[in-house]
Amino acid sequence: MRRLRDFLQHRFNALHFYCFLMECGLPDKIARLIARAYETLLSAALYYGGTRN
């Protein structure tokens, strides 16, 4: 289970997502804004098991 979690944390990293958005042609400011929101929403689930204390 730990290997899967490590893989998902790496794959769904906000920096990976930001780079993907840039490769899709989004402007830098918009890509950063979306990646920041993405990280805020998913980081609790991926890194803290759904709770953030």
Backbone as ProteinMPNN parsed JSONL, in Angstrom:
{"seq_chain_A": "MRRLRDFLQHRFNALHFYCFLMECGLPDKIARLIARAYETLLSAALYYGGTRN", "coords_chain_A": {"N_chain_A": [[0.825, -1.196, 0.0], [1.997, 1.207, 0.694], [3.774, 1.717, -1.411], [2.032, 2.272, -3.505], [0.803, 4.593, -2.529], [3.04, 6.306, -2.426], [3.669, 6.423, -5.156], [1.326, 7.666, -6.162], [1.42, 10.121, -4.79], [3.695, 11.211, -5.932], [3.001, 11.286, -8.668], [0.68, 12.876, -8.744], [1.573, 15.28, -7.924], [1.682, 18.804, -7.446], [3.504, 20.256, -8.969], [4.019, 18.583, -11.146], [1.481, 18.66, -12.249], [1.246, 21.38, -12.86], [3.277, 21.6, -14.847], [2.15, 19.963, -16.788], [-0.115, 21.492, -17.443], [1.157, 23.732, -18.543], [2.367, 22.552, -20.76], [0.093, 22.024, -22.173], [-0.501, 24.459, -23.135], [-1.441, 26.594, -21.591], [-1.322, 29.911, -20.235], [1.328, 31.091, -18.082], [0.568, 32.382, -15.599], [-2.116, 31.587, -15.262], [-1.848, 28.808, -15.247], [-0.329, 28.493, -12.913], [-2.149, 29.444, -10.997], [-4.255, 27.554, -11.215], [-2.843, 25.197, -10.594], [-2.104, 25.746, -7.966], [-4.607, 25.826, -6.688], [-5.401, 23.213, -7.198], [-3.452, 21.825, -5.733], [-4.127, 22.653, -3.14], [-6.668, 21.539, -2.817], [-6.247, 18.749, -3.184], [-4.041, 17.996, -1.654], [-4.548, 17.452, 1.051], [-5.926, 15.028, 0.951], [-4.087, 13.329, -0.369], [-1.619, 13.514, 1.024], [-2.12, 13.664, 3.754], [-3.998, 11.824, 4.417], [-6.648, 12.618, 4.198], [-7.226, 14.225, 6.343], [-6.286, 17.249, 7.857], [-4.262, 18.465, 10.131]], "CA_chain_A": [[0.0, 0.0, 0.0], [2.862, 2.377, 0.764], [4.307, 1.984, -2.743], [0.971, 2.918, -4.271], [0.664, 5.959, -2.029], [4.21, 7.061, -2.874], [3.498, 6.655, -6.588], [0.27, 8.652, -6.365], [1.907, 11.408, -4.319], [4.625, 11.723, -6.927], [2.313, 11.514, -9.928], [-0.303, 13.947, -8.619], [2.262, 16.441, -7.372], [1.241, 20.042, -8.077], [4.474, 20.667, -9.98], [3.722, 17.779, -12.338], [0.233, 19.18, -12.811], [1.586, 22.679, -13.448], [4.004, 21.354, -16.094], [1.17, 19.443, -17.732], [-0.922, 22.621, -17.904], [2.007, 24.541, -19.407], [2.506, 21.819, -22.02], [-1.183, 22.139, -22.88], [-0.567, 25.791, -23.726], [-1.995, 27.63, -20.719], [-0.366, 30.929, -19.793], [1.983, 30.803, -16.805], [-0.22, 32.83, -14.437], [-3.309, 30.751, -15.124], [-1.389, 27.469, -14.857], [0.038, 28.552, -11.493], [-3.372, 29.591, -10.211], [-4.949, 26.264, -11.209], [-2.024, 24.224, -9.867], [-2.189, 26.075, -6.541], [-5.922, 25.367, -6.225], [-5.316, 21.752, -7.268], [-2.673, 21.372, -4.582], [-4.898, 22.911, -1.926], [-7.784, 20.596, -2.731], [-5.853, 17.349, -3.144], [-2.931, 17.682, -0.751], [-5.055, 16.846, 2.283], [-6.271, 13.628, 0.678], [-2.921, 12.541, -0.765], [-0.501, 13.538, 1.953], [-2.521, 13.594, 5.159], [-5.065, 10.829, 4.581], [-7.965, 13.249, 4.231], [-7.338, 15.167, 7.457], [-5.162, 18.182, 7.906], [-4.179, 19.05, 11.473]], "C_chain_A": [[0.867, 1.257, 0.0], [3.428, 2.734, -0.613], [3.277, 2.689, -3.614], [0.81, 4.365, -3.836], [1.829, 6.831, -2.488], [4.111, 7.396, -4.365], [2.47, 7.747, -6.842], [0.708, 10.037, -5.909], [2.851, 12.031, -5.337], [3.893, 12.133, -8.199], [1.353, 12.694, -9.866], [0.271, 15.182, -7.934], [1.84, 17.69, -8.139], [2.22, 20.521, -9.141], [4.283, 19.868, -11.269], [2.485, 18.33, -13.038], [0.462, 20.523, -13.487], [2.291, 22.499, -14.795], [3.068, 20.821, -17.176], [0.322, 20.58, -18.301], [-0.127, 23.523, -18.847], [2.186, 23.866, -20.769], [1.226, 21.872, -22.85], [-1.396, 23.538, -23.453], [-1.187, 26.867, -22.861], [-0.923, 28.664, -20.378], [0.133, 30.617, -18.377], [1.119, 31.18, -15.602], [-1.441, 31.952, -14.2], [-2.923, 29.341, -14.671], [-1.005, 27.439, -13.381], [-1.185, 28.636, -10.605], [-4.116, 28.253, -10.104], [-4.165, 25.229, -10.413], [-2.069, 24.482, -8.363], [-3.52, 25.611, -5.956], [-5.972, 23.838, -6.189], [-4.583, 21.203, -6.052], [-3.443, 21.542, -3.277], [-6.003, 21.872, -1.738], [-7.333, 19.152, -2.531], [-4.77, 17.008, -2.131], [-3.411, 17.028, 0.54], [-5.349, 15.366, 2.075], [-5.031, 12.783, 0.395], [-1.863, 12.434, 0.321], [-0.881, 13.352, 3.415], [-3.661, 12.622, 5.399], [-6.432, 11.435, 4.738], [-8.16, 14.198, 5.407], [-6.093, 16.03, 7.499], [-5.157, 18.87, 9.255], [-2.841, 19.677, 11.7]], "O_chain_A": [[0.513, 2.257, -0.623], [3.55, 3.912, -0.948], [3.615, 3.598, -4.372], [0.693, 5.261, -4.673], [1.622, 7.974, -2.896], [4.428, 8.51, -4.782], [2.706, 8.652, -7.642], [0.402, 11.028, -6.571], [2.809, 13.238, -5.575], [4.141, 13.208, -8.743], [1.226, 13.437, -10.84], [-0.471, 16.024, -7.428], [1.66, 17.637, -9.356], [1.802, 21.134, -10.123], [4.377, 20.425, -12.363], [2.451, 18.451, -14.262], [-0.07, 20.775, -14.568], [1.945, 23.164, -15.772], [3.187, 21.19, -18.344], [0.069, 20.626, -19.505], [-0.667, 24.023, -19.833], [2.158, 24.53, -21.805], [1.267, 21.777, -24.077], [-2.364, 23.774, -24.176], [-1.441, 27.967, -23.352], [0.252, 28.322, -20.246], [-0.553, 29.967, -17.589], [0.957, 30.377, -14.684], [-1.757, 31.616, -13.059], [-3.587, 28.752, -13.818], [-1.315, 26.479, -12.676], [-1.253, 27.971, -9.571], [-4.554, 27.87, -9.019], [-4.748, 24.466, -9.643], [-2.071, 23.539, -7.572], [-3.559, 25.065, -4.854], [-6.519, 23.248, -5.257], [-5.029, 20.244, -5.421], [-3.408, 20.667, -2.412], [-6.236, 21.392, -0.629], [-7.968, 18.407, -1.785], [-4.601, 15.839, -1.784], [-2.742, 16.139, 1.067], [-5.047, 14.545, 2.941], [-4.932, 11.65, 0.865], [-1.275, 11.369, 0.513], [-0.055, 12.93, 4.225], [-4.233, 12.603, 6.489], [-7.305, 10.825, 5.356], [-9.165, 14.908, 5.46], [-4.987, 15.573, 7.207], [-5.965, 19.766, 9.498], [-2.589, 20.22, 12.776]]}, "name": "protein", "num_of_chains": 1, "seq": "MRRLRDFLQHRFNALHFYCFLMECGLPDKIARLIARAYETLLSAALYYGGTRN"}
